[in-house]
Amino acid sequence: MKETLTIVKVGGAIVEDEAQLNQLLTNFSAIPGHKMLVHGGGRRATKVAAALGIESKMVNGRRITDGEMLEVVTMVYGGLVNKHLVAGLQAQGVNALGLTGADMNSIRSHKRLPVEMTLKADDGSTRTEVVDFGFVGDVDSVDASMLRTLISSGVTPVMAPLTHDGQGHMLNTNADTIASEVAKALASEYEVTLIYSFEKPGVLSNPDDDQSVIPVITRSDFSRYVSAGTISGGMIPKIENALRAVEAGVARVNITLATAIDGKHGTVIKNDE
């Protein structure tokens, strides 16, 4: 029988709220078995960039990472946010170790090529434009053996949303994707539960009603909800990552409130039966 591993991804909104973050770290420390934390931190990066006089450029909610912004996110994600989380977990008695994908060559990526996107203007009109996201990475590989060595020795990895290309360049990488890719890579070694925690109690059928949690979403459900406009925006790639994880053998995926990370709440992402 496989040992259990719980991977929790926590978003930047929770990282910025000290009360919610402290509660999450307390709940995370109480999870039995092996565990791993993956974090974002985009809001803090935006604040630090502004303080340094560096403009944050976003396209459809995604950050453009030029050379200056890469320095900011490396400092903020790999340093400020990551070490704050590690220190908080140490205070909870969890032997945490902060990592980026460059550490131990744990996650290698390639720089995203420019992509053609449909952009919407304030007046509702649309235009097609080729967008270069800069130093943004798409994951190529996860070294599961190195992560397993840490986990099996009682270490709890805390992964920042940064990877590398093997050529000396750091790359800003989506934290949801990192969580999914790591879960997939470790699914053959552990019974993995992947939890996406954020400020809502799950995927909502009505974004203005926190009681409208959709309890289960399969691939066919997802297609139907997207077509109907029930699921849109940033929730689409989050659920895509979740579906890819369960399709690759991850035992369970939940999308839930940051204060409900026991794997029993929120929206469960499942394979079609």
N, C-alpha and C positions, 0 to 999 in steps of 0.2 A: 504493500500500500504506500502511495506517495505521501511525502510530508506536505503540509499545507504552506502556501505562500500567499499573502495578501498584499497587493500593490494598490496604493491609494494615490490618486492624482489630486492635488489641491490647486485651485486657481488663484490668480493674483488678487481678486477681490477679497478672498479669505485671508490671504497673506497680509493684506493691508489693514485688516481689522483685528486688533490685538486680542479682544475678548473672544471672537470667534476662533482665531488661530490657537489661543491657549486651550480652548475647549477641544478643538480638533486634535491637538497634540496629546491631550489627556486621553481622549478616546482611542487615538492611534496606539498609544503605549499599552492600552488594555487589550488590543487584538491578540489572540493566542497564536502561537506558531511563528513562523518566519514572516517578516514583513519588509516592505520597501516603500519609500515616499518619493513621488515625483512632483515637482512644483513648477508653477509659473512665476510671474512677477512683472508682467507688462506695465501695470499701473505705476509701480515703483520706478521702473526704467524711464517712463515718460516724465515723472517728476524730477528725477535726477538729470535727465537730458535738458529739461527746461531750465533748471538751475545752472547748468553749464552753457546755456545759450544755444543748445542744439535742438533744432526743430524735429519733432516726431512726425513722420509722414506715414499715413495709413491708406491702404486701398482695399475697399470692401472688408474693413476690419482687420486686415493683415498688415503687419509692420514692414515698411521698407527699411532694410538694414544696410546702409552704406558704411563706409569705413569708420566714420565718427560714431555712428550708432552701434556698430559692432563693439567698439571699445566700451561704450556705456553698458550694453547688455552683458558683456563679459564680466565687467566689474560688479554690476548689480545682481545678475543671476548667479554667477559663480562665486561671488564674494558676499556681498551684503545680505541678500535674501537667504542663500544657501547656509551660510554660517549661523545666521540667526535661528534657522530651523534646527540645525545640528545642536546648537547650544540649548535650545528649548527641549529637545528630546533627551539630551544628557541629563537635564534637570529632572526628567521623568524616569530616569533609570534605564533609558534605551541607549545602547552603545552604537550611536549613529556615526556614519562617515559620509561627508559630503563629496560628491563626484560630479564631473562633467563627462561627456562622452569621450573626451581626450584622455582622461585618466584611465590607465591600464588598457587603452585602446578599446574601451568598452562599447562605444557606439560610433561607427564611422558613417559618414554621409557624403553626398556630392552636392555641389552648389546648384541650386535650382536654376534652370534655364529660363530666359524671358518667356512669358506666356501671354497669349491673346485673351483679353478679358472684356466682358461687357460691363461698362460702368454706368451708374445711374446718377444723373445730375439732380440738384435740388428742385428743379422745376418738373422732375419726373421723366425727362427725356433720357435716352440712352445713347451711348456711343461705344464703339469697339476700339480698344487701344492695347498695344503691346506693353506689358508691364515687366520691368526688371526689378525683382525683389532684393537684389544685392546679395549679401552674404547670409542667405537663408539656406538651410540644409534639408535635403530629403534623405531619409535613412536608407542606407544600403545593407548594413549588417550590425548585429549585436553579438558581442562575445559572451555567450551564456556561461561558458566555463569559468571565466574570470569572476563574473557576478556570483555564480554558484559557490566559488571558493570563499568569497566574503560572507555570503549568507550562511553557509554551512558552519562557519567558524563563529557564528553568533553576532556578526556585524549587520546593522541595518543601513543599507545604502540610502542616501538622500540625493536624488538625481536632479541636477539643474537642467533647464532646457537649452543646453549647448552641446554640440557634437563637434567632430573635426573631420577633415577630408584626407588625412594621412599625408598631406603635403605641407603641413605647418600652419594651416588656416583653421581658426575656430569658425563655427557656423551656428547662427541662431536657428533653433529648431523647435517646432510646435510641441508643447509639453504633452498634449493629448496623444500625439503620434508616438512620442517617446514611450509613454506608459503602455500603449498598445503593442509596440514593437518589442519591448522588454518582456511583456506578459507572454506574447507569442513565442519568443525565444526560450523562455523558461518553462513553458507548458509541458514539455516532454520530461522535465525533471521534477516538477512539483504539481500539486493540484492547486491551480492558480485562481484566485478571485481578484478581479480588477474592479476597482471602485473609482468612478469619476465623481468627486465631491465638489459642490459649488453652492451658490447662495439660494438655490431653489430646491424644493423637496423631490424633484424628479423632472421628467419630460412632461410638460403641461399641454393639454389639449386647448386650454384657454390661458394665454400668458398673463392675464390679469387675475386669474383665480388659482391660488396655490393649492386648492383642494382638487383640482382637475388633473391629478397625476395619472398618466397612462401607465397601467401596471406592468404590461409586457409589450415589447416591440420585437417583431421578427423582421427578416429582410423584406418579405412581401408586405407586412404592415408598414414598414418604413417607406417603401415606394408609394404606397397609397397615401400616407400622411403628407409626403412631400408634394405629390401631385395636387392634393387638396389645399395646400398652403398651411396645414396645421403645424408642420415642422418646417422651419426656415432658418435663414441666417447661420449664425455660428453653431447652432445645434446640429446642422446637417453633417459637417465634418466630424463632430464629436461622435455621433451615432455611427457614421461610417467606420471610424476607428474601432468602436465597440463591436460592431458586426464582424469586422475582419478578425478581431481577437477570438470571438467564440467560434468562428468558422475555422480558425487555426488550432482549436483544441483547448482554449482557455475555458475553465470549468464554469465560471459565472462572471457576468459583468453587470454592475449596478451603476445607475446614474442617480445621485441622491444628494440630500442636504449634507453640508459639512459636519453637522452635529449628529448624523445618523449613518456612520460608516461601518456598521456591524454586518453589512451584507444582507440585511433583512428588510431594507426599506427602499423606497424610491421606485424607479423604473428598471425592470430586469430586461436585458437584451439577450434574446435566445435565437437559436437556429430554427428555421422552419421545420415542422415535423412532417 
